[in-house]
Structure formats: C-alpha cells, structure tokens
Amino acid sequence: MDPISIVALSNDHYAVHLATMLFSLFENKKDETEYQIYIIDGDLSPENKSKITKLLQQYDATPIYLGVDKTKYKDCKGWGHVSQEAFYRISIPELLDHSVKRALYLDSDMIIKGDLQELWDSNQLDSYALGAVVDPVDFAGITLPEGYEYFNSGVLLFNLSRWREENISEKVLTFIRDNPSKIMWWDQDALNAVLYDNWFPLDYKWNFQVFRMKDLNIVPKVIHFNTDVKPWNGNTFLKEEYEFYRNRLEW
C-alpha cells in the first residue's frame, strides 16, 4: 500500500502547534497505515526543523521540506491570526513531484483523532479537483452561484492530476490579484470562488470546526480550532484534546 501524502505548512510562530498536530496524527494511526509528510517551509528555523524531524523519526518517518517562490504571493495579504504563509497551500500541486497524484492538506491548528486511510481512499475525488468539508460561515467576501456551498480550507483532499491539468493554482492566484476587495477569509475565499463547482463535500468528521459545529452530534476524526481563539491562547471547545498531546510533546 502506498503511503498517504500529507502536506502541512508552518512558520516559526506555529511550529510547536504543527508538531502537536503531527504527534496526534501518528499516535492515532493504524499500524498498517503509512504517512509521507511534506512541510511547506514558511522560514522555519533550523532548530524547529530539527525538532519536527526528530519527532517524526520516532515513527520511522522523515519529513520532506518544500520551498515556495514567495514572489507568487506578493498580492496575498495575511491579517489577524492568519499569515501570508497560509496562501502557500495553493501551490501544493506544483510543489509535489508529478508522480504524486493526490495529497491531503492539513492545517496546523488541528488534532487528529483517528486513522486517515478512509478519507484518503475516497472514490469521489476522481471526478473533482478537491474534496473538502462545508464551512457553515455566516458570510464571506465572495458570493457563490445559487445552490453551491462554501468549504473550509483547513482539510483539503487534492486531485493533483486534475488540478495541474486545469491550471487551478494560477486561476486562484489570478482571482486574488484581480479581486482584492472580495478576499475576506484569505485563500479560502479565492479557492471557493474558483472551485465552487469542482469540489465534493467530505463528512463533517474530517474537519470538525469547534466554533461552528460544537452543537452537532459528530464524533470527530479531525478537530479544527479554526478561529482566532486557540487552545493555546484562550478557552475553546475541546481545548483538552489539544492539551493532551501538547503536554506530552517534547519541545
């Protein structure tokens, strides 16, 4: 069985939270599941790279660090709790070797509670560029055509072949450049604007957004702390799930 290609990204500010997410990922996988970890490098220090590598080597895994051409992102503005590096996920299909046909992107502000093979094996992806979880956001900078839903970009299952064939990365970056006034929720708005009819919905359990889904009867496989209130800077639903792994992490 081929390894699951998992992509994450981080700068130094989020390095420890990325490590916590990866720790939970490997602690909760099945023995037969293999993960190949790719990390988009947002100027991580050599020290933090070494710590992350050491962590993964405990599970016989070695991360591959990916560099980004920052000039592509000169029109991408981070603000609030989201930095410019968040936009780098747009380039995942170009950053990975073209022999890799699908990839799973995971945000760093997450705790992984189960094995991800079931998500990875989704057959629906063959017909779309992306699999994602609906985001019940109250409003966004963009307006989608009637009948289409808005997705959260914290968990993205990429059909890399289709993405490359349709030159989607360039289309998303062009939308950002041409529509700055419409970008409210960072890269997420642009991804939705371009892919509104080219993605399929994943089960809520794969991106349980704690602020918006806490009242739903869901047993999450992926817990996402997706607002500016994080378990490390305030009180949020399921904070104890983050602390369980963070407190055991050697950092």
Buried (B, 14 or more C-beta within 10 A) or exposed (E): EEEBBBBBBBBEEBBBBBBBBBBBBBBBBEEEBBBBBBBBBBEBEEEBBEBBBEBBEEBEBEBEEBEBEEEBBEEBBBEEBBBBBBBBBBBBBBBBEEEBBBBBBBBBBBBBBBBBBEBBEBEEBEEBBBBBBBBBBEEBBBEEEEEEEBBBBBBBBBBBBBBBEBEBBBBBBBBBEEBEEBBEBBBBBBBBBBBBEBBBEBBBBBBBBBBBBEEEEEEBBBBBBBBEBBBBEEEBBBBEBBBEBBEEBEE
